[in-house]
Amino acid sequence: MKLGVEAALLGRELVPGDVEVVDGSIARYGVSGGNGRGIAVPGFVDLQVNGFGGVDLMGADLEGYRRAGEALLETGVTAYLPTFISAPEEDLLAALRSVPIDTHGPRILGVHLEGPFLAKTRLGIHPPSARRDPDVRLLERLLAAGPVRLMTLAPELPGADELIELLLHRGIAVSCGHTDATAEQATVAFDRGANSVTHLFNAMRPFRHRDPGLAGAALAREDVVVQIILDWVHVAEEAAQVVWKSAAGRVALVTDAVAGAGLGDGVYLLGGFEIEVRDGVARGPGGVLAGSTLTMIEAVRNLHGLGVPLPDALAAASTVPARVVGLPTLGRLDAKLAADVVVLDDNLEIERVFVGGEARVVA
């Protein structure tokens, strides 16, 4: 089967010609003949999806995952991590046990546990009652309940180093976030193997010239991926420019999407409690930010709009996040790799989406 495109993006190179798919994988690219339309780019990989299309994933059943997945596909996401914020243990265990293997939608790569081992002073929207100090036995119970792929924790907490060691031993990626860590404490965690930062600048010690904190430590290194929510609410344009100039090639776009993403203003659930989306901004009690309504294609357009070359902006939504969770063949187009493809027109509008070579969205 041919995808019917005029060119395909392989790495940073735009290769003219069509793409041929056999048994769900790319067999050939640069295929001549035909009147293809649009550019084939890697499907987007989102590391932080709390909900989408009216569905709060913390309490979702199979049908809820299907509805959220269909809405995510329309935004170009072909693989993602359902994300659960801090909650009572029984709620987290139930949510982990309810994650489906396959919904005939985007690939579910595993769960992002954002908490509960977070700093008391940097909780953001996370309920204080659900926060926990590092507890190996609690972590073991969570890992036994479902397919955890990524965990966000505060590395400065006593006992966090033991959690990091356990997670890495199980092949689970560690991201630092919701933290009051100093640069020195962050560096220790990075040296131990934590490889990313959750929503840079948000819910963490502020960057200061004599106290750069986690953000400064991450930007100063070459081996740490920084995740950013590029909706112009969580990060200002000037800050995003600084991030890109410091960390080009290791920036991962995430949406931190909540149930209201893909819909409009209104009241929705996040982790089982109510939040309000007003003028496209999600907030909880006291006006605290509560995730976002950003879509990944919007994040790509925003990054490209800063002057970032399109191949690099697309990599930030695909290749780089896949690398964070140890899946180097995901988020790429090449021979023998899975045909997870988004077809874009000249205006960066989504025309078609394929998962394993099967069309899931046709505009």
Disulfide bonds with the S-S distance in Angstrom:
none
